[in-house]
């Protein structure tokens, strides 16, 4: 269940990131995704559901996938930072910054295409007796349409680009957390205890309240400074 949720989140982040492109690149991305699915069927038929289940149960493989997911999340977060910085900066952008931004913008992600491949395997084994190439190319058309229509739908629901960037940043955090949870699922990392250390609990509560009070005081002080500056003007 967690793996399926993580796969859906990876697809959603991919579509959400494509909303920063114009329609011609989006159509190109949809075409590339469809061609990938259509030409992958010779390798997909060599797999089996049992083999995929064994891969998912392999903790070492899941740990490696978590590393790739962390790399994917890192690049997407850097893309959000660079987009926000370039949009708010008044200084001219250098050629190196422009090329770096283009790389981050066109970077498709590490795990999106493995998700498409696993979807193709599931579809092939869900419809036995049907031509493998026919299933693969039918799914390729569906994937291309879903990519283009998904990007269009997200743009209609969230027309503000800043809001889409913020949502992408938050969903990247969620994907990272789900990746770590999936990795340690079924593993006992810390021995449980049956007694509560009330003194330690009280210390943690006092620590949290102290910093919360400091944050509130800093907020009040900042609001007073802003009001004083407005009054001076």
Buried (B, 14 or more C-beta within 10 A) or exposed (E): EEBEBBBEBBBBBBBBBBBBBEEEBBBEBBBBBBBBBBEBBEEBBEBEEEEBEEEBEEEEEBEEBBEBBBEBBEBBBBBBEBBBEEEEEEEEEEEEBEEBBEEBBBBBBBBBBBBBBBBBBBBBBEEEEEEBEEBBBBBBEBBBEBBBEBBBEBBEEBEEBEEBBBBBBEBBEBBBEBBEEBBEEEEEEEEEEEEEEEEEEEEEEEEEEEEEEEEEEEEEEEEEEEEEEEEEE
